[in-house]
Amino acid sequence: MLPHDVLSQVQAELLDFRGSSMSVMEMSHRGPEFEQILAEAVADLRLLVGIPSNYKILFLQGGGYGQFAGVPLNLLGAGQTADYVVSGGWSQAAAMEARRYGSVHIAATTESTQFTQIPAAQNWAFSPAPAYVYVCSNETVFGNEMHTLPMAQNLPAPLVCDASSHFLSRPIDITQYGVMIAGAQKNVGPAGVTIVIVRDDLLDRAQIACPTVMHYQTMAQHNSMLNTPPCFSIYVVGLVLKHLLTHGGLAAAQIRNVEKSRWLYDALDASSRFSCPVRKQDRSRMNVVFTSGDAVVDAAFLAFAEARGLKQLKGHRSVGGLRASLYNAMPMAGAAALVEAIAEFERII
Amino acid sequence: MLPHDVLSQVQAELLDFRGSSMSVMEMSHRGPEFEQILAEAVADLRLLVGIPSNYKILFLQGGGYGQFAGVPLNLLGAGQTADYVVSGGWSQAAAMEARRYGSVHIAATTESTQFTQIPAAQNWAFSPAPAYVYVCSNETVFGNEMHTLPMAQNLPAPLVCDASSHFLSRPIDITQYGVMIAGAQKNVGPAGVTIVIVRDDLLDRAQIACPTVMHYQTMAQHNSMLNTPPCFSIYVVGLVLKHLLTHGGLAAAQIRNVEKSRWLYDALDASSRFSCPVRKQDRSRMNVVFTSGDAVVDAAFLAFAEARGLKQLKGHRSVGGLRASLYNAMPMAGAAALVEAIAEFERII
């Protein structure tokens, strides 16, 4: 979901962007209109998150999956090992992709729990001198989220974090990270743009095989405009950033997200039909997975909810069950409607 | 530029796509609405171009520049050489990028003419057994276009063509190509989606180092949905394809493009102030480069044209001068207005 006022503004400006007589979809990315859109998006993201000047902000293409290759291609030197903490399917896929480019060590995994838990930080077992430590801080499919992360000083290497699915849902202390990657399509904008925040000292470690469009240093030198960037997606991201800035920033977003997800988790914990398999302290505020344990009942609830206008509640095809996504733009009323639907469903079946 | 009726439809559907109560920017790419958008775009492109079933159509990210790496990563085997025909800056950049992944042979180049000519096909000097022969069939910066290409039977390897900047401006006999790549942002839609058309026998030759998001075979197996595709860009591409289908297809597009560009080239050839440096038979119908030979006069014309509402006429920053882009959606009246501006400018200075 995107905020309604953002979509309304996109609609109003679609044929004529602020008197330019062009749509953003038609602009040259080298023209003054788009250059300003990009500059404002970078400045607003810097302000919103509090990103110091020794971090570069890149707008790339290829999604989180593209960065599964982009991270090792940029950071994994010859003969080095990268350490991966596996807390779900996305970190697992990232580790698998990294093996194309060098040695990978699994520092911890909770696969044996079916990712109903995050690997506890005190049990992460690092390789002797890793190039980086990789985590996915919110796993959409399994509905877990890292609510605390080790401080940088307690890690043997820079922390690389795929924060795609909860980026801008809570405050971020970016100084604890070497690289943060975030596909925009959850909280930040439409699919098609990937935000990469890189600390300066990590910009220039890329392998020869790194495609230029993935090369952090080169893209930073070209201000994300080596080639045509995904202009329209960046424009919408910019509007979402301004929306967040005028709605209390990330602290306020976190308060709303804590409250929305608590309603739903409380309802599930009180439910006689449904439950959430994820350990309480590791539950995601973005992706609430739940199930009755019976595929027929789950399917019945899906249909019941759809009839009430509650869409996109199907669990990921790889795990089944049900899943509610409570991204930033989901209003409180949306979560409340789902809580009500669960209660009503329980009454009638 | 995009067709006005396409932009109007995007605007009308922006908040509620055909009764779904969702914007296309908000849809799950696994939902039925987007699956239909993607399926229609593939089917319409197949119909419009006439793409037989032994070619796959992929919607990727990363632009043409991404494919400068994607092509050798997918097609250049260990110990093999790739042959590049260099007719401008884009083919030159593609050849440079390919060197990361193997041996590159320059089969021909017209750099010594400052790319005012296309290398004549009879002079292309191939390596003994190239993996592929690479061309960029329209060079935007230098304003040249390949109006004829050698038949596949006369080439030592599959032809790989970057057709980004004139894709869908004229009929295409895709059976003469092994791979055609096209960033959408010129004739086909907004920036952020790259169309790749691959013959089946070339799908599965990728190097280990090929990132999964660039891997033709994998992306074909996942119907371009291994990860979240650039949904909104694909949706707009789909509307442009339907627009072209209902406006006479590629044959009619070619007739319009021939006529539009002829007006302008005739005016330049008759001009006492301006001229086009490109050899007549190699001139691009999409990108008309011209100059007075005097940077002050060029700048004066730029300002004069802007005041008449004729924008984006600045030559590429690497070569200077002037450039008019006459992509599909530029109406005849746009070209006529430019011809008139040239005549009027000559009268007053």
Contacts between the chains, C-beta under 8 A, distances in Angstrom:
chain1	res1	chain2	res2	distance
A	1	B	26	5.2
A	2	B	23	6.6
A	2	B	25	5.9
A	2	B	26	5.7
A	4	B	15	7.8
A	7	B	14	6.3
A	7	B	15	5.5
A	7	B	23	5.5
A	7	B	25	7.3
A	8	B	15	7.0
A	10	B	14	6.2
A	10	B	25	8.0
A	11	B	11	5.7
A	11	B	14	4.2
A	11	B	15	6.1
A	14	B	7	6.3
A	14	B	10	6.2
A	14	B	11	4.2
A	14	B	14	6.6
A	15	B	4	7.8
A	15	B	7	5.5
A	15	B	8	7.0
A	15	B	11	6.1
A	21	B	309	7.4
A	22	B	311	7.6
A	23	B	2	6.6
A	23	B	7	5.5
A	25	B	2	5.9
A	25	B	7	7.3
A	25	B	10	8.0
A	25	B	189	7.7
A	25	B	190	3.9
A	25	B	191	7.9
A	25	B	236	6.7
A	26	B	1	5.3
A	26	B	2	5.7
A	28	B	312	5.3
A	29	B	191	7.0
A	30	B	317	7.3
A	31	B	311	7.9
A	31	B	312	6.7
A	61	B	61	3.9
A	61	B	62	4.9
A	61	B	63	6.9
A	61	B	66	6.9
A	61	B	192	6.8
A	61	B	230	7.7
A	62	B	61	4.9
A	62	B	62	5.8
A	62	B	66	7.5
A	62	B	211	7.7
A	62	B	213	5.1
A	63	B	61	7.0
A	63	B	213	6.9
A	63	B	227	4.7
A	63	B	228	5.6
A	64	B	227	6.9
A	65	B	212	6.5
A	65	B	213	5.1
A	65	B	226	6.5
A	65	B	227	3.8
A	66	B	61	6.9
A	66	B	62	7.5
A	66	B	211	6.5
A	66	B	213	4.5
A	66	B	227	7.7
A	68	B	211	7.7
A	68	B	212	7.2
A	69	B	211	3.4
A	69	B	212	6.7
A	69	B	213	7.0
A	70	B	211	7.5
A	73	B	211	7.6
A	97	B	211	7.2
A	97	B	212	5.9
A	100	B	208	5.6
A	100	B	209	6.0
A	100	B	210	8.0
A	100	B	211	7.8
A	101	B	209	7.0
A	183	B	228	6.6
A	185	B	228	5.3
A	189	B	25	7.7
A	190	B	25	3.9
A	190	B	230	7.9
A	190	B	231	6.9
A	190	B	232	4.9
A	191	B	25	7.9
A	191	B	29	7.0
A	191	B	228	4.6
A	191	B	229	6.7
A	191	B	230	5.5
A	191	B	231	5.0
A	191	B	232	7.0
A	192	B	61	6.8
A	192	B	192	4.3
A	192	B	193	7.4
A	192	B	230	3.3
A	192	B	231	7.4
A	192	B	232	6.7
A	192	B	233	5.8
A	193	B	192	7.4
A	208	B	100	5.6
A	209	B	100	6.0
A	209	B	101	7.0
A	209	B	209	4.6
A	210	B	100	8.0
A	211	B	62	7.6
A	211	B	66	6.5
A	211	B	68	7.7
A	211	B	69	3.4
A	211	B	70	7.5
A	211	B	73	7.6
A	211	B	97	7.3
A	211	B	100	7.8
A	211	B	211	7.3
A	211	B	214	7.5
A	212	B	65	6.4
A	212	B	68	7.2
A	212	B	69	6.7
A	212	B	97	5.9
A	213	B	62	5.1
A	213	B	63	6.9
A	213	B	65	5.1
A	213	B	66	4.5
A	213	B	69	7.0
A	214	B	211	7.5
A	226	B	65	6.5
A	227	B	63	4.7
A	227	B	64	6.8
A	227	B	65	3.8
A	227	B	66	7.7
A	228	B	63	5.6
A	228	B	183	6.6
A	228	B	185	5.3
A	228	B	191	4.6
A	229	B	191	6.7
A	229	B	192	8.0
A	230	B	61	7.7
A	230	B	190	7.9
A	230	B	191	5.5
A	230	B	192	3.3
A	230	B	230	6.7
A	230	B	233	7.2
A	231	B	190	6.9
A	231	B	191	5.0
A	231	B	192	7.4
A	232	B	190	4.9
A	232	B	191	7.0
A	232	B	192	6.7
A	232	B	232	6.9
A	232	B	233	7.2
A	233	B	192	5.8
A	233	B	230	7.2
A	233	B	232	7.2
A	233	B	233	7.8
A	236	B	25	6.7
A	309	B	21	7.3
A	311	B	22	7.5
A	311	B	31	7.9
A	312	B	28	5.3
A	312	B	31	6.7
A	317	B	30	7.2
